[in-house]
Amino acid sequence: MTRVLLISGSTRDGSLHTAALRTAARYAPPEITAVRYDGLADLPAFVPGDPAPALAVTNLRRRVLDTDAVLFCTPEYAGSLPGSLKNLLDWLVDGGELTGRPAAWLSVVAPGQDDGARTGLESVLGHAGARLLRPACIRVPLEIGTVDGEGIVTDPRLHVALQDMLHALMRCLAEPQARPQPSWQAHSSVYPVLQRQDAPSFRVGGQRPPWAGPVS
């Protein structure tokens, strides 16, 4: 059974982003257990290196460690992540719970309305060493009017997209991770070393040394 933790960036229970994740929990495939985290508003302000964090922080960290992947859905405030979500991420970065943890995002607004939040989220996940599953990141613009009295999104497009997303997430988790390239290989691919055609021909005792390479 694949376990996915759903984290909304909004502290408002009636937000569209929270409703989308509530819907994801209800419509998850049988082989996926999707559970929504609802303790965002209870987290204290982040204190770097706190040796005895509050119970709300230890509970958050335990839930992340007990999951196979984390799915975020967040609004954008003042051009970036909401402060409450950044606070949550800071606690996880400090504790190392996101290191190597698969993660994805769900956007429920039109393009251009949350670019700052998504960029900020991906930046923090990168600093945390999380594994961003891009094939499982999707955008499904929704209207608040599609949320029913139970806080569930009734738009069938979201239901189909969530099924596709969660199945994509499972496929990503099943794929073996590529071994990271050593730093020198990454640098050489970005800054390839080119042989100068007019390079001088160095010789030792009348012979070209083996490291000099062939004559052009």
Residue frames as a rotation matrix with the C-alpha (Angstrom) as fourth column:
MET 1
0.575 0.818 0.000 0.00
0.818 -0.575 0.000 0.00
0.000 0.000 -1.000 0.00
THR 2
-0.437 -0.694 0.572 1.38
0.691 -0.666 -0.280 3.39
0.575 0.273 0.771 -1.04
ARG 3
0.268 0.484 -0.833 0.97
0.915 -0.398 0.063 6.11
-0.301 -0.780 -0.549 1.57
VAL 4
-0.367 -0.303 0.879 0.64
0.640 -0.768 0.003 9.74
0.675 0.564 0.476 0.49
LEU 5
-0.240 0.233 -0.943 0.48
0.814 -0.480 -0.326 12.71
-0.528 -0.846 -0.074 2.87
LEU 6
0.084 0.401 0.912 -1.60
0.815 -0.554 0.168 15.62
0.573 0.729 -0.374 1.54
ILE 7
-0.322 -0.281 -0.904 -0.52
0.800 -0.591 -0.102 19.09
-0.506 -0.756 0.415 2.72
SER 8
0.508 0.546 0.667 -2.49
0.774 -0.629 -0.075 22.25
0.379 0.554 -0.742 1.95
GLY 9
-0.620 -0.774 0.131 -0.82
0.674 -0.611 -0.415 25.64
0.401 -0.169 0.900 2.14
SER 10
-0.291 0.607 0.739 -4.01
-0.307 -0.791 0.528 27.26
0.906 -0.073 0.417 3.41
THR 11
-0.996 -0.020 -0.090 -5.09
0.082 0.264 -0.961 27.41
0.043 -0.964 -0.261 7.04
ARG 12
-0.421 0.905 -0.058 -8.69
-0.856 -0.418 -0.305 28.13
-0.300 -0.079 0.951 5.98
ASP 13
-0.550 0.218 0.806 -10.77
0.014 0.968 -0.252 24.96
-0.835 -0.128 -0.535 6.06
GLY 14
0.475 0.862 0.178 -13.03
0.256 0.058 -0.965 26.21
-0.842 0.504 -0.193 3.27
SER 15
-0.084 -0.576 -0.813 -10.24
-0.677 -0.566 0.470 27.01
-0.731 0.590 -0.343 0.83
LEU 16
0.745 0.342 -0.573 -10.29
-0.667 0.390 -0.635 25.56
0.007 0.855 0.519 -2.68
HIS 17
-0.135 -0.900 -0.414 -6.82
-0.746 0.367 -0.556 24.06
0.653 0.234 -0.721 -2.18
THR 18
-0.721 -0.058 0.691 -7.85
-0.608 0.532 -0.590 22.21
-0.334 -0.845 -0.418 0.96
ALA 19
0.349 0.923 0.161 -11.03
-0.634 0.359 -0.685 21.03
-0.690 0.137 0.711 -0.76
ALA 20
0.465 -0.251 -0.849 -8.96
-0.781 0.336 -0.527 19.65
0.417 0.908 -0.039 -3.65
LEU 21
-0.641 -0.760 -0.106 -6.83
-0.590 0.577 -0.564 17.59
0.490 -0.299 -0.819 -1.26
ARG 22
-0.413 0.605 0.681 -9.89
-0.607 0.375 -0.701 16.45
-0.680 -0.702 0.212 0.67
THR 23
0.646 0.643 -0.412 -11.24
-0.714 0.316 -0.625 15.24
-0.272 0.698 0.663 -2.67
ALA 24
-0.016 -0.756 -0.654 -7.94
-0.766 0.430 -0.478 13.51
0.643 0.493 -0.586 -3.41
ALA 25
-0.786 -0.258 0.562 -8.24
-0.597 0.550 -0.583 11.56
-0.159 -0.794 -0.586 -0.16
ARG 26
0.060 0.914 0.402 -11.77
-0.546 0.367 -0.753 10.44
-0.836 -0.174 0.521 -1.04
TYR 27
0.859 0.369 -0.355 -11.08
-0.472 0.301 -0.829 9.48
-0.199 0.879 0.433 -4.66
ALA 28
-0.179 -0.984 -0.016 -7.68
-0.946 0.168 0.277 7.85
-0.270 0.064 -0.961 -4.18
PRO 29
0.096 0.146 -0.985 -7.29
-0.597 0.800 0.060 4.44
0.797 0.582 0.163 -5.88
PRO 30
0.927 0.374 -0.039 -7.67
-0.204 0.586 0.784 1.41
0.316 -0.718 0.620 -3.57
GLU 31
0.502 -0.802 -0.323 -3.92
0.767 0.586 -0.262 0.76
0.399 -0.116 0.910 -3.63
ILE 32
-0.507 -0.654 0.561 -3.16
0.311 -0.746 -0.589 4.25
0.804 -0.125 0.582 -2.27
THR 33
0.285 0.513 -0.810 -3.81
0.958 -0.136 0.251 5.55
0.019 -0.847 -0.531 1.21
ALA 34
-0.425 -0.344 0.837 -4.04
0.426 -0.892 -0.151 9.35
0.799 0.293 0.526 0.95
VAL 35
0.251 0.436 -0.864 -4.36
0.968 -0.095 0.233 11.21
0.020 -0.895 -0.445 4.26
ARG 36
0.371 -0.030 0.928 -4.70
0.290 -0.946 -0.146 14.97
0.882 0.323 -0.342 4.68
TYR 37
-0.527 -0.583 -0.618 -2.51
0.818 -0.150 -0.555 16.79
0.231 -0.798 0.556 7.19
ASP 38
0.362 0.783 0.506 -4.62
0.513 -0.621 0.593 19.26
0.778 0.045 -0.626 9.16
GLY 39
0.526 -0.190 -0.829 -2.18
0.821 -0.139 0.554 20.64
-0.221 -0.972 0.082 11.73
LEU 40
-0.073 -0.628 0.774 -0.79
0.777 -0.523 -0.351 23.58
0.625 0.576 0.526 9.77
ALA 41
0.344 0.298 0.890 -2.32
-0.140 -0.921 0.363 26.25
0.929 -0.249 -0.275 12.01
ASP 42
0.994 0.104 -0.046 -1.07
0.022 0.222 0.975 24.51
0.111 -0.969 0.219 15.16
LEU 43
0.353 -0.933 -0.065 2.63
0.852 0.349 -0.390 24.64
0.387 0.082 0.918 14.32
PRO 44
0.644 -0.211 -0.735 4.71
0.378 -0.748 0.545 27.07
-0.665 -0.629 -0.402 16.37
ALA 45
0.852 -0.412 -0.324 7.11
-0.524 -0.646 -0.555 29.50
0.019 0.643 -0.766 14.73
PHE 46
0.756 -0.592 -0.277 10.23
0.377 0.742 -0.555 27.79
0.534 0.315 0.785 13.46
VAL 47
0.731 -0.636 0.245 13.26
-0.604 -0.437 0.667 27.83
-0.317 -0.636 -0.704 15.77
PRO 48
0.455 -0.595 -0.662 16.43
-0.539 0.408 -0.737 26.57
0.708 0.693 -0.135 14.04
GLY 49
-0.428 -0.759 -0.490 17.98
-0.140 0.591 -0.794 23.58
0.893 -0.271 -0.359 15.77
ASP 50
0.106 0.532 0.840 15.35
-0.944 -0.212 0.253 23.46
0.313 -0.820 0.479 18.53
PRO 51
-0.824 -0.520 -0.227 16.40
-0.432 0.834 -0.343 20.40
0.368 -0.185 -0.912 20.62
ALA 52
-0.790 0.613 -0.026 12.91
0.463 0.568 -0.681 19.97
-0.402 -0.550 -0.732 22.08
PRO 53
-0.878 0.476 0.055 10.31
-0.284 -0.610 0.740 21.09
0.386 0.634 0.670 19.52
ALA 54
-0.361 0.842 0.400 6.63
-0.857 -0.130 -0.499 21.19
-0.368 -0.523 0.769 20.38
LEU 55
-0.359 0.314 0.879 4.46
0.055 0.947 -0.316 18.09
-0.932 -0.065 -0.357 20.09
ALA 56
0.715 0.666 -0.214 2.84
-0.135 -0.169 -0.976 19.51
-0.686 0.727 -0.031 16.94
VAL 57
0.279 -0.711 -0.646 6.28
-0.959 -0.243 -0.147 19.55
-0.052 0.660 -0.749 15.26
THR 58
-0.693 -0.557 0.458 7.23
-0.564 0.814 0.137 16.02
-0.449 -0.163 -0.878 16.30
ASN 59
0.071 0.801 0.594 3.85
0.122 0.584 -0.802 14.76
-0.990 0.129 -0.057 15.10
LEU 60
0.763 0.153 -0.629 4.38
-0.536 -0.395 -0.746 16.45
-0.363 0.906 -0.219 11.71
ARG 61
-0.163 -0.932 -0.323 7.85
-0.986 0.142 0.090 14.97
-0.038 0.333 -0.942 11.36
ARG 62
-0.591 -0.013 0.806 6.61
-0.246 0.955 -0.165 11.50
-0.768 -0.296 -0.568 12.29
ARG 63
0.467 0.857 0.218 3.81
0.025 0.234 -0.972 11.65
-0.884 0.460 0.088 9.75
VAL 64
0.588 -0.332 -0.738 6.21
-0.804 -0.342 -0.487 12.66
-0.091 0.879 -0.468 6.99
LEU 65
-0.515 -0.847 0.130 8.61
-0.839 0.530 0.128 9.86
-0.178 -0.043 -0.983 7.89
ASP 66
-0.445 0.427 0.787 5.74
-0.047 0.867 -0.497 7.36
-0.894 -0.258 -0.366 7.87
THR 67
0.637 0.741 -0.212 4.68
-0.202 -0.105 -0.974 8.27
-0.744 0.663 0.083 4.32
ASP 68
0.145 -0.554 0.820 5.93
0.804 0.549 0.229 7.24
-0.576 0.626 0.525 0.88
ALA 69
-0.569 -0.269 0.777 5.33
0.716 -0.627 0.308 10.63
0.405 0.731 0.549 -0.76
VAL 70
-0.353 0.427 -0.832 4.01
0.511 -0.657 -0.554 14.12
-0.783 -0.622 0.014 -0.01
LEU 71
-0.277 0.369 0.887 1.54
0.883 -0.266 0.386 16.01
0.379 0.891 -0.252 -2.20
PHE 72
-0.659 -0.017 -0.752 1.29
0.436 -0.823 -0.363 19.80
-0.613 -0.567 0.550 -1.78
CYS 73
-0.065 0.624 0.779 -1.49
0.865 -0.354 0.356 22.12
0.498 0.696 -0.517 -2.91
THR 74
-0.279 -0.193 -0.941 -1.00
0.803 -0.585 -0.118 25.76
-0.527 -0.788 0.318 -1.99
PRO 75
0.842 0.473 0.259 -2.30
0.539 -0.745 -0.393 29.23
0.007 0.471 -0.882 -2.78
GLU 76
-0.258 -0.903 0.345 0.05
0.819 -0.394 -0.418 32.13
0.513 0.175 0.840 -3.39
TYR 77
0.776 0.417 -0.473 0.32
0.613 -0.677 0.408 35.01
-0.150 -0.606 -0.781 -0.93
ALA 78
0.733 -0.474 -0.488 2.27
-0.327 -0.874 0.359 38.20
-0.597 -0.104 -0.796 -1.72
GLY 79
0.561 -0.465 -0.685 3.97
-0.789 -0.050 -0.612 36.55
0.250 0.884 -0.395 -4.66
SER 80
-0.558 -0.795 -0.237 5.31
-0.641 0.594 -0.487 33.53
0.528 -0.119 -0.841 -2.75
LEU 81
-0.449 0.338 -0.827 4.45
0.451 0.885 0.117 30.71
0.771 -0.320 -0.550 -0.39
PRO 82
0.645 0.650 0.401 2.05
-0.141 -0.414 0.899 31.39
0.751 -0.637 -0.176 2.50
GLY 83
-0.120 -0.759 0.640 4.02
-0.830 -0.277 -0.484 31.99
0.545 -0.590 -0.597 5.67
SER 84
0.399 0.346 0.849 2.33
-0.812 0.563 0.152 29.08
-0.426 -0.750 0.505 7.45
LEU 85
0.999 -0.049 0.015 3.44
0.050 0.860 -0.507 26.60
0.012 0.507 0.862 4.79
LYS 86
0.322 -0.940 0.113 6.98
-0.257 -0.201 -0.945 28.02
0.911 0.275 -0.306 4.70
ASN 87
0.024 -0.250 0.968 7.05
-0.995 -0.096 0.000 27.59
0.093 -0.963 -0.251 8.48
LEU 88
0.800 0.332 0.499 6.05
-0.383 0.924 0.000 23.92
-0.461 -0.191 0.866 8.09
LEU 89
0.862 -0.499 -0.089 8.71
0.156 0.428 -0.891 23.38
0.482 0.754 0.446 5.44
ASP 90
0.149 -0.838 0.525 11.37
-0.689 -0.469 -0.553 25.03
0.710 -0.280 -0.647 7.61
TRP 91
0.315 0.030 0.949 10.66
-0.859 0.434 0.272 22.54
-0.403 -0.901 0.162 10.40
LEU 92
0.927 0.100 0.361 10.98
0.032 0.939 -0.343 19.63
-0.373 0.330 0.867 7.95
VAL 93
0.648 -0.761 0.043 14.15
-0.093 -0.135 -0.986 20.97
0.756 0.635 -0.159 6.35
ASP 94
0.089 -0.620 0.779 15.72
-0.929 -0.334 -0.160 21.43
0.360 -0.710 -0.606 9.78
GLY 95
0.318 0.113 0.941 14.80
-0.681 0.717 0.144 17.89
-0.659 -0.687 0.306 10.81
GLY 96
-0.679 -0.679 -0.277 15.83
-0.657 0.396 0.641 16.29
-0.326 0.618 -0.715 7.52
GLU 97
-0.202 0.669 0.715 12.52
0.000 0.730 -0.683 14.50
-0.979 -0.138 -0.148 6.99
LEU 98
0.760 0.522 -0.387 12.24
-0.336 -0.193 -0.922 15.65
-0.556 0.831 0.028 3.36
THR 99
-0.206 -0.922 -0.329 15.68
-0.867 0.015 0.499 14.38
-0.455 0.388 -0.802 2.36
GLY 100
-0.975 -0.211 -0.075 15.12
-0.217 0.802 0.556 11.87
-0.057 0.558 -0.828 -0.43
ARG 101
-0.422 0.890 0.172 11.35
0.264 0.302 -0.916 12.08
-0.867 -0.341 -0.362 0.12
PRO 102
-0.714 0.252 0.654 9.28
0.673 -0.012 0.739 11.94
0.194 0.968 -0.161 -3.10
ALA 103
-0.362 0.591 -0.721 7.05
0.294 -0.662 -0.690 15.01
-0.885 -0.462 0.066 -3.49
ALA 104
-0.609 0.263 0.748 4.65
0.746 -0.131 0.653 16.51
0.270 0.956 -0.116 -6.02
TRP 105
-0.800 0.386 -0.459 2.30
-0.051 -0.806 -0.589 19.48
-0.597 -0.448 0.665 -6.30
LEU 106
-0.252 0.821 0.513 -1.29
0.968 0.220 0.123 20.03
-0.012 0.528 -0.849 -7.43
SER 107
-0.960 -0.008 -0.281 -2.32
0.009 -1.000 -0.002 23.45
-0.281 -0.004 0.960 -8.77
VAL 108
-0.276 0.939 0.208 -6.02
0.908 0.325 -0.263 24.35
-0.314 0.116 -0.942 -8.87
VAL 109
0.382 0.353 -0.854 -5.78
0.083 -0.934 -0.348 27.88
-0.921 0.062 -0.386 -10.29
ALA 110
0.975 0.038 0.220 -5.14
0.222 -0.072 -0.972 29.27
-0.021 0.997 -0.078 -13.76
PRO 111
0.149 -0.980 0.134 -1.57
0.971 0.120 -0.205 29.69
0.185 0.161 0.970 -15.04
GLY 112
-0.339 -0.403 0.850 0.08
0.299 -0.903 -0.308 32.85
0.892 0.150 0.427 -13.72
GLN 113
0.480 0.632 0.609 -1.87
-0.389 -0.468 0.793 32.89
0.786 -0.617 0.022 -10.45
ASP 114
0.948 -0.157 0.278 0.47
-0.211 0.349 0.913 30.76
-0.240 -0.924 0.297 -8.37
ASP 115
0.671 -0.734 -0.107 3.81
0.169 0.291 -0.942 30.80
0.722 0.614 0.319 -10.21
GLY 116
-0.016 -0.696 0.718 5.57
-0.699 -0.506 -0.506 32.44
0.715 -0.510 -0.478 -7.28
ALA 117
0.410 0.243 0.879 4.25
-0.861 0.421 0.285 29.87
-0.301 -0.874 0.382 -4.82
ARG 118
0.996 -0.027 0.081 5.18
0.052 0.940 -0.338 26.92
-0.067 0.341 0.938 -7.03
THR 119
0.413 -0.904 0.113 8.64
-0.041 -0.142 -0.989 28.31
0.910 0.404 -0.096 -7.68
GLY 120
-0.020 -0.375 0.927 9.12
-0.923 -0.348 -0.161 28.87
0.383 -0.859 -0.340 -3.97
LEU 121
0.720 0.363 0.591 7.89
-0.584 0.777 0.235 25.38
-0.373 -0.515 0.772 -3.13
GLU 122
0.913 -0.399 -0.086 10.20
0.247 0.709 -0.661 23.72
0.325 0.582 0.746 -5.64
SER 123
0.173 -0.884 0.435 13.11
-0.388 -0.467 -0.794 25.82
0.905 -0.031 -0.424 -4.37
VAL 124
0.120 -0.081 0.989 12.56
-0.992 0.026 0.123 24.75
-0.036 -0.996 -0.077 -0.77
LEU 125
0.915 0.240 0.323 12.09
-0.237 0.970 -0.050 21.10
-0.325 -0.031 0.945 -1.78
GLY 126
0.675 -0.732 -0.094 15.37
0.101 0.218 -0.971 21.34
0.731 0.646 0.221 -3.65
HIS 127
-0.071 -0.698 0.712 17.18
-0.744 -0.438 -0.504 22.75
0.665 -0.566 -0.488 -0.61
ALA 128
0.333 0.299 0.894 15.64
-0.882 0.434 0.183 19.97
-0.333 -0.850 0.408 1.48
GLY 129
-0.753 -0.656 -0.058 16.92
-0.622 0.679 0.391 17.28
-0.217 0.330 -0.919 -0.88
ALA 130
0.063 0.855 0.514 13.42
-0.266 0.511 -0.817 16.06
-0.962 -0.085 0.260 -1.70
ARG 131
-0.853 -0.264 0.450 12.76
0.297 0.463 0.835 14.13
-0.429 0.846 -0.317 -4.90
LEU 132
-0.277 0.769 -0.576 10.33
-0.598 -0.607 -0.523 16.16
-0.752 0.199 0.629 -7.01
LEU 133
-0.514 0.208 0.832 8.15
0.540 0.832 0.125 13.82
-0.667 0.514 -0.540 -9.12
ARG 134
-0.738 0.158 -0.655 7.41
-0.429 -0.860 0.276 16.09
-0.520 0.485 0.703 -12.06
PRO 135
-0.846 0.469 -0.253 5.26
-0.024 0.440 0.898 13.54
0.532 0.766 -0.361 -13.96
ALA 136
-0.312 0.749 -0.584 2.88
0.917 0.398 0.021 13.62
0.248 -0.529 -0.811 -10.98
CYS 137
-0.635 0.076 -0.769 2.64
0.297 -0.895 -0.334 17.46
-0.713 -0.440 0.546 -10.84
ILE 138
-0.454 0.567 0.688 -0.54
0.852 0.051 0.521 18.71
0.260 0.822 -0.506 -12.53
ARG 139
-0.927 0.268 -0.262 -2.70
-0.172 -0.925 -0.338 21.81
-0.333 -0.268 0.904 -12.92
VAL 140
-0.471 0.863 0.183 -6.50
0.809 0.340 0.479 21.65
0.351 0.374 -0.858 -12.93
PRO 141
-0.944 0.129 0.305 -8.05
-0.195 -0.961 -0.197 25.16
0.268 -0.246 0.932 -12.72
LEU 142
-0.443 0.806 -0.393 -11.19
0.847 0.520 0.110 24.99
0.293 -0.285 -0.913 -10.56
GLU 143
-0.318 0.462 0.828 -13.94
-0.244 -0.884 0.399 27.31
0.916 -0.075 0.394 -9.37
ILE 144
-0.941 -0.046 0.334 -14.92
-0.337 0.070 -0.939 27.64
0.020 -0.996 -0.082 -5.72
GLY 145
-0.087 0.996 0.000 -18.51
-0.986 -0.086 -0.142 26.98
-0.141 -0.012 0.990 -6.78
THR 146
0.115 0.088 -0.989 -17.60
-0.506 0.862 0.018 23.37
0.855 0.499 0.144 -7.54
VAL 147
-0.900 -0.421 -0.110 -17.09
-0.096 0.440 -0.893 22.65
0.425 -0.793 -0.436 -3.81
ASP 148
0.002 0.971 -0.241 -20.14
0.166 0.237 0.957 21.04
0.986 -0.042 -0.161 -2.18
GLY 149
0.615 0.386 0.687 -21.39
-0.530 -0.443 0.723 21.26
0.584 -0.809 -0.068 1.39
GLU 150
0.954 -0.296 -0.046 -19.00
0.253 0.715 0.652 18.53
-0.160 -0.634 0.757 2.53
GLY 151
0.449 -0.826 -0.340 -15.99
-0.570 -0.558 0.603 20.38
-0.688 -0.077 -0.722 1.19
ILE 152
-0.144 -0.431 0.891 -15.56
0.447 0.775 0.447 18.02
-0.883 0.462 0.081 -1.77
VAL 153
-0.528 -0.093 -0.844 -14.89
-0.621 -0.636 0.458 19.26
-0.579 0.766 0.278 -5.30
THR 154
0.258 0.760 0.596 -17.63
-0.007 0.619 -0.786 17.98
-0.966 0.198 0.165 -7.62
ASP 155
0.411 -0.159 -0.898 -15.88
-0.871 -0.359 -0.335 18.88
-0.269 0.920 -0.286 -10.89
PRO 156
0.914 -0.003 0.405 -15.32
0.048 0.994 -0.102 15.51
-0.402 0.113 0.909 -12.64
ARG 157
0.683 -0.730 -0.003 -12.18
-0.163 -0.149 -0.975 16.87
0.712 0.667 -0.221 -14.33
LEU 158
0.037 -0.677 0.735 -10.47
-0.966 -0.212 -0.147 16.92
0.255 -0.704 -0.662 -10.95
HIS 159
0.573 0.232 0.786 -11.57
-0.539 0.829 0.148 13.37
-0.618 -0.508 0.600 -10.17
VAL 160
0.965 -0.231 0.124 -10.03
0.243 0.615 -0.750 12.07
0.097 0.754 0.649 -13.41
ALA 161
0.439 -0.845 0.305 -6.90
-0.374 -0.480 -0.793 14.20
0.817 0.235 -0.527 -12.98
LEU 162
0.229 -0.325 0.918 -6.41
-0.967 0.030 0.252 12.98
-0.109 -0.945 -0.307 -9.42
GLN 163
0.838 0.087 0.538 -6.62
-0.074 0.996 -0.046 9.37
-0.540 -0.001 0.841 -10.54
ASP 164
0.815 -0.561 0.142 -4.05
0.249 0.118 -0.961 10.05
0.523 0.819 0.235 -13.25
MET 165
0.323 -0.710 0.626 -1.81
-0.698 -0.625 -0.350 11.95
0.639 -0.324 -0.697 -10.86
LEU 166
0.381 -0.142 0.914 -1.83
-0.827 0.389 0.405 9.31
-0.413 -0.910 0.031 -8.15
HIS 167
0.913 -0.092 0.398 -1.19
0.233 0.917 -0.323 6.54
-0.335 0.388 0.859 -10.65
ALA 168
0.638 -0.727 0.254 1.70
0.010 -0.322 -0.947 8.58
0.770 0.607 -0.199 -12.09
LEU 169
0.299 -0.501 0.812 3.02
-0.925 -0.362 0.118 9.02
0.235 -0.787 -0.571 -8.58
MET 170
0.685 0.003 0.728 2.92
-0.341 0.885 0.317 5.26
-0.644 -0.466 0.607 -8.02
ARG 171
0.902 -0.372 0.220 4.79
0.389 0.477 -0.788 4.65
0.188 0.796 0.575 -11.26
CYS 172
0.432 -0.769 0.470 7.47
-0.439 -0.635 -0.636 7.16
0.788 0.069 -0.612 -10.27
LEU 173
0.357 -0.269 0.894 7.87
-0.909 0.119 0.399 5.48
-0.214 -0.956 -0.202 -6.89
ALA 174
0.834 0.028 0.551 8.24
-0.002 0.999 -0.048 2.10
-0.552 0.039 0.833 -8.57
GLU 175
0.831 -0.552 0.068 10.98
0.071 -0.015 -0.997 3.27
0.552 0.834 0.026 -10.93
PRO 176
0.376 -0.781 -0.498 14.55
0.917 0.238 0.320 2.79
-0.132 -0.578 0.806 -9.75
GLN 177
0.876 -0.109 -0.470 16.27
-0.038 -0.987 0.159 6.06
-0.481 -0.121 -0.868 -8.96
ALA 178
0.708 -0.681 0.190 19.07
0.293 0.038 -0.955 7.06
0.643 0.732 0.226 -11.31
ARG 179
0.313 -0.694 -0.648 22.40
0.912 0.030 0.408 7.30
-0.264 -0.719 0.643 -9.58
PRO 180
0.908 0.039 -0.418 23.50
0.001 -0.996 -0.092 10.94
-0.419 0.083 -0.904 -9.36
GLN 181
0.638 -0.721 0.270 26.36
0.462 0.078 -0.884 11.94
0.616 0.689 0.383 -11.62
PRO 182
0.045 -0.690 -0.722 29.59
0.945 -0.205 0.255 13.02
-0.324 -0.694 0.643 -9.92
SER 183
0.559 0.251 -0.790 30.03
0.213 -0.964 -0.156 16.77
-0.801 -0.081 -0.593 -9.86
TRP 184
-0.460 -0.800 -0.385 32.86
-0.217 -0.319 0.922 16.72
-0.861 0.508 -0.027 -12.39
GLN 185
-0.710 0.246 0.660 30.64
0.671 0.523 0.526 14.94
-0.216 0.816 -0.536 -14.91
ALA 186
0.417 0.898 -0.139 27.87
0.831 -0.439 -0.343 17.49
-0.369 0.028 -0.929 -14.42
HIS 187
0.320 -0.367 -0.874 30.33
-0.119 -0.930 0.347 20.32
-0.940 -0.007 -0.341 -14.91
SER 188
-0.719 -0.687 0.102 31.86
0.003 0.144 0.990 18.74
-0.695 0.712 -0.101 -17.98
SER 189
-0.324 0.677 0.661 28.44
0.932 0.348 0.100 18.39
-0.162 0.648 -0.744 -19.60
VAL 190
0.721 0.582 -0.376 27.69
0.545 -0.811 -0.211 22.06
-0.427 -0.053 -0.903 -18.99
TYR 191
0.620 -0.617 -0.485 31.16
-0.651 -0.749 0.120 23.36
-0.438 0.241 -0.866 -19.80
PRO 192
0.910 -0.266 0.319 32.62
0.365 0.879 -0.308 20.86
-0.199 0.397 0.896 -22.29
VAL 193
0.139 -0.945 -0.296 36.37
-0.145 -0.315 0.938 20.94
-0.980 -0.087 -0.181 -22.77
LEU 194
0.972 0.232 0.025 37.06
0.011 0.059 -0.998 21.71
-0.233 0.971 0.054 -26.42
GLN 195
0.157 -0.947 0.280 40.30
0.752 0.298 0.588 20.83
-0.641 0.118 0.759 -28.18
ARG 196
0.451 -0.072 -0.890 41.82
-0.366 -0.924 -0.110 23.92
-0.814 0.375 -0.443 -29.77
GLN 197
0.908 -0.076 0.412 42.65
0.391 0.504 -0.770 23.35
-0.149 0.861 0.487 -33.38
ASP 198
0.604 -0.715 0.353 45.60
-0.136 -0.529 -0.838 25.74
0.785 0.458 -0.417 -33.18
ALA 199
0.931 -0.249 0.265 47.01
-0.251 0.088 0.964 24.25
-0.263 -0.965 0.019 -29.99
PRO 200
0.172 -0.948 -0.268 50.81
-0.976 -0.128 -0.175 24.02
0.132 0.292 -0.947 -29.98
SER 201
0.781 0.021 -0.624 52.30
-0.117 0.987 -0.113 20.59
0.613 0.161 0.773 -30.51
PHE 202
0.438 -0.622 0.649 54.25
-0.885 -0.169 0.435 19.71
-0.161 -0.765 -0.624 -27.38
ARG 203
0.693 -0.298 -0.657 56.97
-0.090 0.868 -0.489 17.11
0.716 0.398 0.574 -27.78
VAL 204
0.663 -0.538 0.520 59.30
-0.602 0.031 0.798 15.45
-0.445 -0.843 -0.303 -25.32
GLY 205
-0.253 -0.861 0.441 62.53
-0.232 0.497 0.836 14.25
-0.939 0.109 -0.325 -26.84
GLY 206
-0.837 -0.069 -0.543 61.01
-0.539 -0.065 0.840 14.58
-0.093 0.995 0.017 -30.29
GLN 207
-0.739 0.619 -0.267 57.98
0.475 0.759 0.445 12.46
0.478 0.202 -0.855 -29.33
ARG 208
-0.232 0.758 0.610 54.48
-0.579 -0.611 0.539 13.62
0.781 -0.228 0.581 -28.44
PRO 209
-0.928 -0.049 0.370 53.57
-0.350 0.461 -0.815 12.50
-0.131 -0.886 -0.445 -24.92
PRO 210
-0.753 0.658 -0.027 50.47
0.597 0.699 0.393 10.25
0.278 0.280 -0.919 -24.71
TRP 211
-0.187 0.738 -0.649 48.46
0.751 -0.318 -0.579 12.92
-0.633 -0.596 -0.494 -22.85
ALA 212
-0.715 -0.153 -0.682 48.87
-0.180 -0.903 0.391 15.39
-0.675 0.402 0.618 -25.71
GLY 213
0.333 0.919 0.212 46.35
-0.003 0.226 -0.974 13.53
-0.943 0.324 0.078 -27.88
PRO 214
0.110 -0.260 0.959 46.45
0.902 0.431 0.013 13.03
-0.417 0.864 0.282 -31.64
VAL 215
-0.793 -0.389 -0.468 47.61
0.126 -0.857 0.499 15.71
-0.596 0.337 0.729 -34.06
SER 216
0.248 0.950 -0.190 44.67
0.007 -0.197 -0.980 17.38
-0.969 0.242 -0.055 -35.79
